[in-house]
Amino acid sequence: MNEIPKSPDLIKPILLTLKEGEVLHNNEIRERVSRLLELNAEQLKKIHSGSRTEFEYRLAWARTNAKSKGLIDSPKRMHWKITEAGKTRI
């Protein structure tokens, strides 16, 4: 698999990562989701623009979309937790 998942396809892995009720930083979510999806080094280092990777870019959009759907919430900048609505979607 050389294709990086599209942002809509990253919402469920984000929810699975947050399912224990932890508040996780963007970096922790990135690490856990990449392990869950078994992404390889090539996929993780592909640059979107500047120093931001394509995976980070898509993951950011997935978090934004999940938040707009009420599935996750950000209690403080760059930190996320699952909502009750998100728990029912797993």
Phi and psi restraints in degrees (value plus and minus 20) as a CYANA .aco file:
   2 ASN   PHI    -121.8   -81.8
   2 ASN   PSI     -31.1     8.9
   3 GLU   PHI    -103.0   -63.0
   3 GLU   PSI     112.8   152.8
   4 ILE   PHI    -101.0   -61.0
   4 ILE   PSI     112.4   152.4
   5 PRO   PHI     -77.7   -37.7
   5 PRO   PSI     124.6   164.6
   6 LYS   PHI     -90.1   -50.1
   6 LYS   PSI     137.9   177.9
   7 SER   PHI     -77.3   -37.3
   7 SER   PSI     -60.1   -20.1
   8 PRO   PHI     -81.2   -41.2
   8 PRO   PSI     -50.0   -10.0
   9 ASP   PHI     -98.5   -58.5
   9 ASP   PSI     -27.0    13.0
  10 LEU   PHI    -114.7   -74.7
  10 LEU   PSI     -30.3     9.7
  11 ILE   PHI     -82.9   -42.9
  11 ILE   PSI     -69.0   -29.0
  12 LYS   PHI     -81.8   -41.8
  12 LYS   PSI     -64.7   -24.7
  13 PRO   PHI     -80.4   -40.4
  13 PRO   PSI     -54.1   -14.1
  14 ILE   PHI     -83.9   -43.9
  14 ILE   PSI     -65.3   -25.3
  15 LEU   PHI     -81.8   -41.8
  15 LEU   PSI     -61.8   -21.8
  16 LEU   PHI     -82.4   -42.4
  16 LEU   PSI     -57.6   -17.6
  17 THR   PHI     -86.8   -46.8
  17 THR   PSI     -55.4   -15.4
  18 LEU   PHI    -113.7   -73.7
  18 LEU   PSI     -19.1    20.9
  19 LYS   PHI     -80.4   -40.4
  19 LYS   PSI     -44.9    -4.9
  20 GLU   PHI     -97.2   -57.2
  20 GLU   PSI     -21.8    18.2
  21 GLY   PHI      67.1   107.1
  21 GLY   PSI     -13.0    27.0
  22 GLU   PHI     -91.4   -51.4
  22 GLU   PSI     134.8   174.8
  23 VAL   PHI    -119.7   -79.7
  23 VAL   PSI      97.9   137.9
  24 LEU   PHI    -137.0   -97.0
  24 LEU   PSI     124.2   164.2
  25 HIS   PHI     -95.8   -55.8
  25 HIS   PSI     135.3   175.3
  26 ASN   PHI     -67.4   -27.4
  26 ASN   PSI     -63.8   -23.8
  27 ASN   PHI     -84.4   -44.4
  27 ASN   PSI     -58.8   -18.8
  28 GLU   PHI     -86.7   -46.7
  28 GLU   PSI     -60.7   -20.7
  29 ILE   PHI     -82.9   -42.9
  29 ILE   PSI     -65.0   -25.0
  30 ARG   PHI     -77.6   -37.6
  30 ARG   PSI     -66.9   -26.9
  31 GLU   PHI     -83.8   -43.8
  31 GLU   PSI     -66.8   -26.8
  32 ARG   PHI     -88.7   -48.7
  32 ARG   PSI     -61.2   -21.2
  33 VAL   PHI     -86.8   -46.8
  33 VAL   PSI     -61.1   -21.1
  34 SER   PHI     -83.6   -43.6
  34 SER   PSI     -57.6   -17.6
  35 ARG   PHI     -87.8   -47.8
  35 ARG   PSI     -64.4   -24.4
  36 LEU   PHI     -78.1   -38.1
  36 LEU   PSI     -61.4   -21.4
  37 LEU   PHI    -107.3   -67.3
  37 LEU   PSI     -22.3    17.7
  38 GLU   PHI      33.8    73.8
  38 GLU   PSI      27.5    67.5
  39 LEU   PHI     -95.6   -55.6
  39 LEU   PSI     123.6   163.6
  40 ASN   PHI    -111.2   -71.2
  40 ASN   PSI     151.9   191.9
  41 ALA   PHI     -79.7   -39.7
  41 ALA   PSI     -58.7   -18.7
  42 GLU   PHI     -81.2   -41.2
  42 GLU   PSI     -63.3   -23.3
  43 GLN   PHI     -85.4   -45.4
  43 GLN   PSI     -58.1   -18.1
  44 LEU   PHI     -97.8   -57.8
  44 LEU   PSI     -39.7     0.3
  45 LYS   PHI    -123.7   -83.7
  45 LYS   PSI     -23.1    16.9
  46 LYS   PHI     -82.8   -42.8
  46 LYS   PSI     104.4   144.4
  47 ILE   PHI    -104.8   -64.8
  47 ILE   PSI     115.8   155.8
  48 HIS   PHI    -106.2   -66.2
  48 HIS   PSI     -78.0   -38.0
  49 SER   PHI    -182.5  -142.5
  49 SER   PSI     126.9   166.9
  50 GLY   PHI      41.0    81.0
  50 GLY   PSI    -144.4  -104.4
  51 SER   PHI    -127.1   -87.1
  51 SER   PSI     -17.0    23.0
  52 ARG   PHI    -103.9   -63.9
  52 ARG   PSI     111.8   151.8
  53 THR   PHI    -101.9   -61.9
  53 THR   PSI     140.8   180.8
  54 GLU   PHI     -81.9   -41.9
  54 GLU   PSI     -59.3   -19.3
  55 PHE   PHI     -83.2   -43.2
  55 PHE   PSI     -65.5   -25.5
  56 GLU   PHI     -80.9   -40.9
  56 GLU   PSI     -60.7   -20.7
  57 TYR   PHI     -81.6   -41.6
  57 TYR   PSI     -69.1   -29.1
  58 ARG   PHI     -87.3   -47.3
  58 ARG   PSI     -56.7   -16.7
  59 LEU   PHI     -84.9   -44.9
  59 LEU   PSI     -58.9   -18.9
  60 ALA   PHI     -82.4   -42.4
  60 ALA   PSI     -63.9   -23.9
  61 TRP   PHI     -85.4   -45.4
  61 TRP   PSI     -57.2   -17.2
  62 ALA   PHI     -83.2   -43.2
  62 ALA   PSI     -62.9   -22.9
  63 ARG   PHI     -83.0   -43.0
  63 ARG   PSI     -63.4   -23.4
  64 THR   PHI     -79.6   -39.6
  64 THR   PSI     -66.5   -26.5
  65 ASN   PHI     -87.2   -47.2
  65 ASN   PSI     -59.2   -19.2
  66 ALA   PHI     -84.7   -44.7
  66 ALA   PSI     -58.0   -18.0
  67 LYS   PHI     -86.6   -46.6
  67 LYS   PSI     -63.0   -23.0
  68 SER   PHI     -84.6   -44.6
  68 SER   PSI     -44.5    -4.5
  69 LYS   PHI    -109.5   -69.5
  69 LYS   PSI     -20.4    19.6
  70 GLY   PHI      57.8    97.8
  70 GLY   PSI      -1.7    38.3
  71 LEU   PHI    -108.3   -68.3
  71 LEU   PSI     -48.8    -8.8
  72 ILE   PHI    -155.7  -115.7
  72 ILE   PSI     144.0   184.0
  73 ASP   PHI    -159.8  -119.8
  73 ASP   PSI     135.5   175.5
  74 SER   PHI    -133.4   -93.4
  74 SER   PSI      80.5   120.5
  75 PRO   PHI     -89.6   -49.6
  75 PRO   PSI     -44.6    -4.6
  76 LYS   PHI    -174.5  -134.5
  76 LYS   PSI     143.6   183.6
  77 ARG   PHI     -71.2   -31.2
  77 ARG   PSI     109.0   149.0
  78 MET   PHI      48.6    88.6
  78 MET   PSI      -4.0    36.0
  79 HIS   PHI    -145.6  -105.6
  79 HIS   PSI     122.0   162.0
  80 TRP   PHI    -155.8  -115.8
  80 TRP   PSI     130.4   170.4
  81 LYS   PHI    -162.0  -122.0
  81 LYS   PSI     135.7   175.7
  82 ILE   PHI    -100.8   -60.8
  82 ILE   PSI     128.0   168.0
  83 THR   PHI    -118.5   -78.5
  83 THR   PSI     152.1   192.1
  84 GLU   PHI     -80.0   -40.0
  84 GLU   PSI     -59.8   -19.8
  85 ALA   PHI     -82.1   -42.1
  85 ALA   PSI     -58.0   -18.0
  86 GLY   PHI     -86.6   -46.6
  86 GLY   PSI     -57.0   -17.0
  87 LYS   PHI     -83.6   -43.6
  87 LYS   PSI     -53.2   -13.2
  88 THR   PHI     -95.6   -55.6
  88 THR   PSI     -35.1     4.9
  89 ARG   PHI    -109.4   -69.4
  89 ARG   PSI     -28.3    11.7
